[in-house]
Amino acid sequence: MSRIRPIFSLILVSLATLLFSCGGPNVAATPPTYTPSQIETIQEYAPKIIAVQERSTELQKLIEDKDWIDVDNFIHGPITEVKLNMNFITSNLLPEQQKSARNIVRNMSNNLSKVYDAAKQGNVQQALNSYDAAFADIDKFLDLLPENTASGEA
């Protein structure tokens, strides 16, 4: 009997461990969602980004006209505000989207630096190429936003 007791205890412990590890509720993890304050912040800043995006042809015309002073003013005015707004929104995106959003903002900043450098050199073609890439980045960023927030709808 003394030899059977430890074996019986080992079997009971193994059985209990198996039942506890295999049992339990099968609760599916709910996907992360936006809080009302996050949606509100995104709705506040997204229209400002769209407004500048709609002015993209204005910057293109300035580049084509070689109006380098106004190109510089546009980059350091409305576009800088767009970068700030994008950063405000990025911190309110879902965690898995924040990394992509930061990369997009960084790429846009790099492309705008290339526009600025090309403007200093008077290189219209390089400025236009970098301008296209920068506004493509804005489009990519807006695609990350939850549906109906860019237009200000809930």
C-alpha positions as CSV (number, residue, x, y, z in Angstrom):
1,M,0.0,0.0,0.0
2,S,2.9,2.4,0.7
3,R,4.2,2.0,-2.9
4,I,0.8,2.6,-4.4
5,R,0.0,5.8,-2.5
6,P,2.8,7.9,-4.2
7,I,1.9,6.5,-7.7
8,F,-1.8,7.2,-7.1
9,S,-0.9,10.8,-5.9
10,L,1.2,11.4,-9.0
11,I,-1.6,10.2,-11.3
12,L,-4.1,12.5,-9.5
13,V,-1.8,15.5,-9.8
14,S,-1.2,14.7,-13.5
15,L,-4.9,14.4,-14.1
16,A,-5.7,17.6,-12.3
17,T,-2.9,19.5,-14.2
18,L,-4.3,18.2,-17.5
19,L,-7.9,19.1,-16.7
20,F,-6.9,22.6,-15.5
21,S,-4.7,23.3,-18.5
22,C,-7.2,22.1,-21.1
23,G,-10.3,23.5,-19.3
24,G,-11.4,27.0,-18.9
25,P,-13.6,29.3,-20.9
26,N,-12.8,29.8,-24.6
27,V,-13.2,33.5,-24.7
28,A,-12.2,35.0,-28.0
29,A,-10.1,38.1,-27.6
30,T,-12.0,41.1,-28.9
31,P,-10.1,43.2,-31.3
32,P,-8.9,46.6,-30.0
33,T,-11.3,49.4,-30.7
34,Y,-11.1,53.2,-30.6
35,T,-12.3,55.0,-27.5
36,P,-14.7,58.0,-28.0
37,S,-11.9,60.4,-27.1
38,Q,-9.5,58.9,-29.7
39,I,-12.2,59.2,-32.4
40,E,-12.9,62.8,-31.3
41,T,-9.2,63.6,-31.6
42,I,-8.9,62.0,-35.0
43,Q,-12.0,63.8,-36.2
44,E,-10.6,67.1,-35.0
45,Y,-7.2,66.8,-36.8
46,A,-8.0,64.8,-40.0
47,P,-10.0,67.5,-41.8
48,K,-7.0,69.9,-41.3
49,I,-4.8,67.3,-43.1
50,I,-7.3,66.9,-45.9
51,A,-7.6,70.6,-46.3
52,V,-3.8,70.9,-47.0
53,Q,-3.9,67.8,-49.2
54,E,-6.5,69.5,-51.3
55,R,-4.1,72.4,-51.7
56,S,-1.4,70.1,-53.2
57,T,-1.8,71.6,-56.6
58,E,-0.9,75.0,-55.1
59,L,2.5,73.6,-54.1
60,Q,2.9,72.0,-57.5
61,K,2.3,75.2,-59.3
62,L,4.7,77.1,-57.0
63,I,7.4,74.5,-57.9
64,E,6.6,74.7,-61.6
65,D,6.8,78.5,-61.5
66,K,10.1,78.3,-59.6
67,D,8.7,80.4,-56.9
68,W,11.2,79.0,-54.4
69,I,10.4,81.5,-51.6
70,D,6.7,80.5,-51.6
71,V,7.6,76.8,-51.9
72,D,9.7,77.3,-48.7
73,N,6.8,79.2,-47.0
74,F,4.3,76.4,-48.0
75,I,6.6,73.7,-46.6
76,H,7.3,75.5,-43.4
77,G,3.7,76.7,-43.0
78,P,0.7,74.5,-43.9
79,I,2.8,71.3,-44.4
80,T,4.5,71.7,-41.0
81,E,1.1,72.0,-39.5
82,V,0.1,68.8,-41.3
83,K,3.0,67.0,-39.8
84,L,2.0,68.1,-36.3
85,N,-1.6,67.1,-36.9
86,M,-0.4,63.7,-38.2
87,N,1.6,63.2,-35.0
88,F,-1.4,64.1,-32.8
89,I,-3.4,61.5,-34.7
90,T,-0.7,58.9,-34.6
91,S,-0.7,58.8,-30.8
92,N,-4.5,58.1,-31.0
93,L,-4.3,55.2,-33.5
94,L,-4.5,51.6,-32.5
95,P,-1.1,50.3,-31.3
96,E,-0.5,48.1,-34.3
97,Q,-1.1,51.1,-36.7
98,Q,1.1,53.6,-34.8
99,K,4.4,52.1,-36.1
100,S,3.1,52.4,-39.7
101,A,1.9,55.9,-39.1
102,R,5.2,57.0,-37.7
103,N,7.0,55.5,-40.6
104,I,4.7,57.4,-43.1
105,V,5.2,60.7,-41.2
106,R,9.0,60.1,-41.3
107,N,9.0,59.3,-45.0
108,M,6.8,62.4,-45.7
109,S,9.3,64.6,-43.7
110,N,12.2,63.1,-45.7
111,N,10.4,63.8,-49.0
112,L,9.6,67.3,-47.9
113,S,13.3,67.8,-47.1
114,K,14.1,66.7,-50.6
115,V,11.6,69.2,-52.0
116,Y,13.3,71.9,-49.9
117,D,16.8,70.9,-51.0
118,A,15.7,70.7,-54.6
119,A,14.2,74.2,-54.3
120,K,17.5,75.6,-52.9
121,Q,19.2,74.1,-56.0
122,G,16.5,75.2,-58.4
123,N,15.9,71.6,-59.5
124,V,12.3,71.6,-60.6
125,Q,12.1,67.9,-61.6
126,Q,13.6,66.7,-58.3
127,A,11.2,69.0,-56.4
128,L,8.2,67.7,-58.3
129,N,9.2,64.0,-57.7
130,S,9.7,64.6,-54.0
131,Y,6.4,66.6,-53.8
132,D,4.5,63.6,-55.4
133,A,6.1,61.2,-52.9
134,A,5.2,63.5,-49.9
135,F,1.6,63.8,-50.9
136,A,1.4,60.1,-51.6
137,D,2.5,59.6,-48.0
138,I,-0.4,61.8,-46.8
139,D,-2.7,59.6,-48.8
140,K,-1.2,56.5,-47.1
141,F,-1.6,58.1,-43.7
142,L,-5.3,58.9,-44.3
143,D,-5.8,55.3,-45.3
144,L,-4.8,54.2,-41.8
145,L,-7.5,56.3,-40.2
146,P,-10.7,54.5,-39.0
147,E,-13.6,54.8,-41.4
148,N,-15.7,57.9,-41.3
149,T,-13.2,59.9,-39.1
150,A,-11.5,61.7,-41.9
151,S,-14.7,63.4,-43.0
152,G,-15.7,64.3,-39.4
153,E,-18.5,61.8,-39.2
154,A,-18.9,59.4,-36.2
